[in-house]
Amino acid sequence: MFDKTTLAQYRALKDDAAVVDLDSCLVQLTGSDRHQFLHNFCTNEIKGLPDFGVCEAFILDGKGKILFHVHVLNGQDALWLHSVAGDAEAMVEHLDKYLLRDDVQMTVIADRKSKFVAGPKAATALTGLLTSALPENQLLELPTGDLIAHVELAGWGYLILSTNENLIDDSVESASSEAFRAVRIENQTPWMGVDINDSNLPQELLRDDKCISFTKGCYLGQETVARIDAIGRVNRVIALVESKDVIQSGAEVTLEDKKIGNILSVSWSPDQDCYCALAMIRRPHEKIGTELTCGSTSVTVV
C-alpha cells in the first residue's frame, strides 16, 4: 500500500496533474531517406506520417519478435525515436546493419532530459509552454529546440524532451515512479523492458490499432505479423488482473495447477483497493471475470 506522500502523488496523476522523470532514451534520424528507411524496419506507417505527427511502432527481428517499442516523432528536420527502455545504442546498432546507401544519419541524443506530465489537467499545467491545445499524437517543436509530444505512456499525457531542467513550472507536483507505475498499469499500458521483451509477438500486446499498419507493405518481420492477422489470433495476450493479496512480478499464473501465464508489472491501486498487475495469459483464459491462481493467491482478470 502507499504511504501518504505516494498517495498524494497518485491522486495528482489521477485528478489533477503531475510530472515524473523518465529514465528513457532518444535517437535522432536525419537525412533525406530517413522516412523511407525507418518505414522499412518498423510496424507502423512512417512515409505517410503527417508533419509533426507522432505514432507508436514496434521494431522487429526477422522472425517478427519485438526488439524495440518506440514513439516516432516526426519533426521538421528529423525523426526522433523515443523509448522508455533506455536501449538507444542497441537500437542504432540494429538499424545500422541495414544502412547501405541510404542518406540517413543516426545519433543517440543524450543531453535531453525526459519528463512526462500526466493527469486530466496536464494541458493546463503546461499553459506556459503550449500556446494552444496539442492534439493526441502531435509534436510541438519549441524555438529552443525542446520537444513536447502528446502521447500515451500511462494514459495520455505530455512527453517533454529538453536540456532545460526548469522548463516545467515548479508549481506542477512531482510524482514518484511508484505512483506513476500504478497509473500506467491501471491504463493497461505495457512498457518495453518491463512488460515487453524479445519473446513477444506484436499482436500479443493488444496495441494493433496504435502500433501496426496492416496496409503499409513489406518491412522486417512483416511476414509473421501478416500471418497472425490472417489466422486471426495469437496464443497469449496481455491482460489486467487484480488481487486482494500481494502478488510478485514474474510469478506464474495457473488454472487447475496448469501454468497459463506470468505476472508482469505489479502495483497497489488505491482506486481499486487491491493490487493490480499486467499479466501475459494464454487464451482463452484472458476473458474478463476469469478466476486464476498465483501461488496461494487468487487473481481475477478485469
Backbone torsions as a table, in degrees:
resi	resn	phi	psi	omega
1	MET	NA	162.1	-175.3
2	PHE	-87.8	146.8	169.3
3	ASP	-78.8	177.8	-173.8
4	LYS	-61.4	-40.8	-178.7
5	THR	-66.7	-47.0	-179.3
6	THR	-65.1	-37.3	177.8
7	LEU	-63.0	-40.5	178.2
8	ALA	-64.6	-37.4	177.7
9	GLN	-67.2	-41.5	176.8
10	TYR	-59.9	-45.1	-179.7
11	ARG	-64.4	-36.4	177.1
12	ALA	-63.9	-41.7	179.2
13	LEU	-66.2	-32.4	-177.0
14	LYS	-88.4	-32.6	-169.4
15	ASP	-116.2	-18.8	-173.5
16	ASP	-135.1	-110.8	176.8
17	ALA	-156.8	146.4	176.6
18	ALA	-154.3	157.8	-179.2
19	VAL	-117.6	140.8	178.3
20	VAL	-127.4	139.8	174.5
21	ASP	-78.1	134.9	-179.9
22	LEU	-108.8	136.6	172.7
23	ASP	-93.0	74.6	-173.2
24	SER	-123.8	-172.9	-177.4
25	CYS	-142.4	165.2	-175.4
26	LEU	-140.3	130.3	174.6
27	VAL	-117.7	133.1	179.5
28	GLN	-105.7	133.0	174.0
29	LEU	-115.0	123.8	174.7
30	THR	-123.7	175.0	-178.1
31	GLY	105.4	154.2	-172.4
32	SER	-67.6	-20.8	-177.7
33	ASP	-100.2	11.0	-171.2
34	ARG	-61.3	-39.0	-178.6
35	HIS	-69.1	-47.0	-179.6
36	GLN	-63.3	-41.9	-178.6
37	PHE	-61.6	-53.2	-178.7
38	LEU	-64.2	-35.6	178.1
39	HIS	-54.2	-35.0	-176.4
40	ASN	-78.4	-6.6	-173.1
41	PHE	-132.1	17.8	174.9
42	CYS	-144.1	168.6	-169.4
43	THR	-84.4	-11.7	-175.4
44	ASN	-110.2	169.5	-178.6
45	GLU	-75.5	116.5	-179.2
46	ILE	-108.7	-40.6	-179.4
47	LYS	-61.1	-33.0	-179.4
48	GLY	-96.7	8.2	179.5
49	LEU	-66.1	125.8	-176.2
50	PRO	-66.4	160.8	175.4
51	ASP	-55.3	130.6	-179.0
52	PHE	61.6	24.4	174.0
53	GLY	-88.1	161.7	-179.5
54	VAL	-133.5	142.9	172.6
55	CYS	-145.7	158.3	169.9
56	GLU	-89.6	151.5	176.8
57	ALA	-156.8	153.0	169.3
58	PHE	-102.0	141.5	169.2
59	ILE	-107.0	123.1	-168.9
60	LEU	-110.3	163.3	167.8
61	ASP	-89.2	-178.5	-176.0
62	GLY	-65.1	-18.8	179.1
63	LYS	-94.3	3.3	177.8
64	GLY	85.7	10.8	176.9
65	LYS	-86.2	150.6	-173.5
66	ILE	-79.5	122.6	172.7
67	LEU	-96.2	-40.2	-176.3
68	PHE	-145.1	147.6	172.8
69	HIS	-122.4	122.1	-172.1
70	VAL	-133.8	158.7	160.6
71	HIS	-100.5	126.4	178.8
72	VAL	-97.0	120.4	-179.8
73	LEU	-107.6	119.6	-175.3
74	ASN	-96.8	92.4	-179.1
75	GLY	-86.0	-178.5	-176.3
76	GLN	-64.9	-41.7	-175.6
77	ASP	-123.8	8.0	-176.8
78	ALA	-158.8	157.8	164.3
79	LEU	-102.8	139.8	174.2
80	TRP	-118.4	137.9	175.3
81	LEU	-110.9	114.8	-179.8
82	HIS	-105.2	130.3	180.0
83	SER	-132.9	134.0	177.3
84	VAL	-79.1	-5.5	-176.4
85	ALA	-86.0	-9.5	-179.0
86	GLY	65.3	37.0	-173.4
87	ASP	-112.5	37.2	-173.9
88	ALA	-60.9	-48.3	-176.6
89	GLU	-62.4	-41.1	178.5
90	ALA	-65.2	-36.6	179.0
91	MET	-64.4	-45.8	178.8
92	VAL	-63.7	-42.4	179.6
93	GLU	-61.1	-41.8	179.4
94	HIS	-64.2	-51.3	-177.0
95	LEU	-67.3	-32.6	-178.1
96	ASP	-63.4	-25.6	178.3
97	LYS	-61.8	-25.3	-175.7
98	TYR	-105.0	4.4	-178.0
99	LEU	-88.2	109.3	-177.5
100	LEU	-108.6	-94.7	-179.7
101	ARG	-98.9	5.5	-177.8
102	ASP	-65.1	141.8	174.1
103	ASP	-83.9	81.2	-179.0
104	VAL	-140.2	131.6	174.2
105	GLN	-120.2	130.4	-178.7
106	MET	-114.2	132.0	-177.2
107	THR	-136.4	132.3	171.4
108	VAL	-78.8	121.8	-180.0
109	ILE	-96.4	106.2	-173.2
110	ALA	-101.9	-8.5	-172.8
111	ASP	-97.2	2.3	179.1
112	ARG	-102.1	123.5	176.1
113	LYS	-77.2	145.9	-177.5
114	SER	-112.0	123.7	176.9
115	LYS	-131.4	155.8	179.1
116	PHE	-131.5	125.4	178.4
117	VAL	-104.8	118.3	-175.3
118	ALA	-125.7	165.3	179.7
119	GLY	117.2	158.7	-176.6
120	PRO	-63.3	-19.6	179.9
121	LYS	-110.4	24.6	-177.3
122	ALA	-62.6	-42.5	-179.4
123	ALA	-63.2	-40.1	178.0
124	THR	-63.4	-37.4	179.5
125	ALA	-65.4	-19.5	-178.1
126	LEU	-109.7	21.9	-177.6
127	THR	-60.9	-24.4	176.7
128	GLY	-71.6	-17.1	-179.6
129	LEU	-109.0	-32.2	-177.3
130	LEU	-98.0	117.4	178.0
131	THR	-78.3	-20.6	176.1
132	SER	-153.1	170.1	-179.4
133	ALA	-60.5	135.5	178.9
134	LEU	-100.6	115.4	-177.8
135	PRO	-63.2	161.3	175.1
136	GLU	-60.1	143.9	-178.2
137	ASN	56.5	43.5	177.4
138	GLN	-129.1	144.6	-178.5
139	LEU	-111.4	140.9	173.0
140	LEU	-121.7	125.2	173.8
141	GLU	-101.1	118.9	179.1
142	LEU	-80.0	156.8	178.7
143	PRO	-55.2	-26.7	178.4
144	THR	-74.6	-9.6	-174.6
145	GLY	93.6	-7.2	176.5
146	ASP	-68.0	152.1	-176.6
147	LEU	-117.9	138.6	172.4
148	ILE	-128.4	126.3	-179.9
149	ALA	-129.7	134.0	177.5
150	HIS	-89.8	101.3	-171.1
151	VAL	-134.7	172.8	177.7
152	GLU	-106.0	110.8	175.0
153	LEU	-121.9	-29.9	175.5
154	ALA	-155.3	65.5	-157.6
155	GLY	78.3	-179.7	-177.1
156	TRP	-80.6	143.2	177.8
157	GLY	-170.2	-164.6	-171.7
158	TYR	-119.0	116.5	175.3
159	LEU	-84.5	123.8	-178.9
160	ILE	-112.7	122.4	178.5
161	LEU	-120.0	109.4	-169.8
162	SER	-151.6	152.2	171.4
163	THR	-86.6	-7.5	-176.4
164	ASN	-96.6	109.9	-179.4
165	GLU	-64.1	-23.2	-174.2
166	ASN	-104.6	21.5	-177.3
167	LEU	-65.2	-36.3	-179.0
168	ILE	-91.6	134.4	-176.9
169	ASP	-58.6	141.2	-178.9
170	ASP	-62.9	-18.2	-179.2
171	SER	-72.0	-16.8	178.5
172	VAL	-78.1	122.7	-176.7
173	GLU	-65.1	141.1	175.3
174	SER	-88.9	140.6	179.2
175	ALA	-117.2	146.2	178.6
176	SER	-79.3	163.4	176.7
177	SER	-63.7	-29.3	179.3
178	GLU	-65.8	-47.0	177.8
179	ALA	-65.3	-40.8	-178.8
180	PHE	-65.3	-39.5	179.6
181	ARG	-61.0	-39.6	179.1
182	ALA	-59.8	-44.9	-179.8
183	VAL	-66.6	-40.2	179.2
184	ARG	-61.2	-44.9	-179.2
185	ILE	-65.8	-43.5	177.8
186	GLU	-58.3	-33.2	178.6
187	ASN	-85.3	1.4	177.3
188	GLN	56.7	43.4	179.1
189	THR	-103.9	106.3	-180.0
190	PRO	-77.4	149.8	179.1
191	TRP	-117.5	140.2	174.2
192	MET	-63.0	138.2	-179.7
193	GLY	84.6	-10.1	178.7
194	VAL	-120.8	-54.7	-179.5
195	ASP	-111.1	-15.7	-176.8
196	ILE	-122.0	134.7	174.3
197	ASN	-145.1	-174.2	-173.4
198	ASP	-78.0	10.0	170.2
199	SER	-93.8	-9.4	-174.0
200	ASN	-88.3	142.4	167.0
201	LEU	-92.9	148.8	-174.8
202	PRO	-53.6	-43.6	-174.7
203	GLN	-71.2	-10.6	176.9
204	GLU	-70.1	-20.0	-175.6
205	LEU	-90.8	-2.8	176.5
206	LEU	57.1	38.6	178.7
207	ARG	-123.5	31.7	-177.1
208	ASP	-56.4	-43.2	-175.9
209	ASP	-71.1	-17.5	-178.9
210	LYS	-99.8	-30.7	-167.5
211	CYS	-116.8	-15.3	-169.5
212	ILE	-126.1	130.2	167.3
213	SER	-101.8	123.8	179.4
214	PHE	-93.9	7.5	-177.9
215	THR	-123.1	0.8	-171.2
216	LYS	-78.4	-14.4	-177.7
217	GLY	97.2	-161.1	-169.3
218	CYS	-74.6	143.9	170.7
219	TYR	-158.8	166.1	-177.9
220	LEU	-62.1	123.4	-178.7
221	GLY	89.7	-1.8	-174.2
222	GLN	-65.2	-31.4	-177.7
223	GLU	-60.7	-41.9	178.9
224	THR	-66.2	-44.8	179.8
225	VAL	-60.4	-43.6	-179.8
226	ALA	-66.7	-38.2	179.9
227	ARG	-65.8	-41.6	177.0
228	ILE	-62.8	-41.6	178.6
229	ASP	-61.1	-39.6	179.7
230	ALA	-68.2	-39.3	178.3
231	ILE	-68.7	-36.8	175.9
232	GLY	100.3	2.3	-177.9
233	ARG	-168.7	159.7	166.2
234	VAL	-111.4	169.1	-174.3
235	ASN	-82.3	-17.3	179.2
236	ARG	-145.1	155.3	-179.8
237	VAL	-145.6	161.6	176.2
238	ILE	-77.6	146.1	-178.5
239	ALA	-147.4	158.1	175.3
240	LEU	-99.0	129.6	179.5
241	VAL	-126.7	156.9	179.6
242	GLU	-128.4	151.1	175.4
243	SER	-150.4	142.5	175.5
244	LYS	-76.8	-17.8	-178.6
245	ASP	-109.0	165.2	-179.3
246	VAL	-65.6	133.5	172.1
247	ILE	-126.0	153.5	-173.0
248	GLN	-114.2	141.9	173.8
249	SER	-59.1	134.6	-180.0
250	GLY	93.0	-12.9	-178.0
251	ALA	-67.2	149.7	178.5
252	GLU	-77.1	144.3	172.8
253	VAL	-108.8	131.2	-174.8
254	THR	-128.7	161.4	172.9
255	LEU	-139.9	116.6	-176.8
256	GLU	53.6	46.1	176.9
257	ASP	66.8	12.3	176.8
258	LYS	-108.8	127.5	-179.6
259	LYS	-66.3	128.1	177.3
260	ILE	-129.0	9.2	177.1
261	GLY	169.2	-173.3	179.1
262	ASN	-139.6	148.2	173.2
263	ILE	-76.9	138.8	178.1
264	LEU	-107.7	-110.5	177.5
265	SER	-74.3	144.1	179.4
266	VAL	-134.2	144.0	172.7
267	SER	-156.9	154.0	166.4
268	TRP	-70.8	139.9	176.9
269	SER	-117.9	105.8	178.3
270	PRO	-60.2	-38.2	-179.0
271	ASP	-65.3	-36.2	-178.9
272	GLN	-92.9	-11.0	-179.6
273	ASP	56.0	45.2	178.6
274	CYS	-165.0	177.7	173.5
275	TYR	-87.0	134.9	176.2
276	CYS	-115.5	146.5	-179.5
277	ALA	-149.5	151.4	165.7
278	LEU	-90.1	139.7	-179.3
279	ALA	-139.2	148.7	173.2
280	MET	-98.0	115.2	-169.4
281	ILE	-121.6	136.6	175.4
282	ARG	-70.8	139.1	174.6
283	ARG	-71.4	146.7	8.6
284	PRO	-97.7	22.3	-171.2
285	HIS	-82.6	3.0	179.1
286	GLU	-84.1	1.0	-176.9
287	LYS	-67.9	140.2	-178.6
288	ILE	-57.3	133.3	180.0
289	GLY	96.9	-10.0	179.9
290	THR	-66.7	130.0	178.2
291	GLU	-95.0	124.7	-178.5
292	LEU	-126.6	177.0	-179.1
293	THR	-125.1	139.1	174.6
294	CYS	-128.9	98.3	-172.5
295	GLY	65.5	-122.9	177.9
296	SER	-97.0	10.5	-173.3
297	THR	-110.6	144.3	175.5
298	SER	-90.2	137.5	175.4
299	VAL	-128.8	149.6	-177.9
300	THR	-125.3	133.7	174.7
301	VAL	-74.4	130.5	-177.0
302	VAL	-125.6	NA	NA
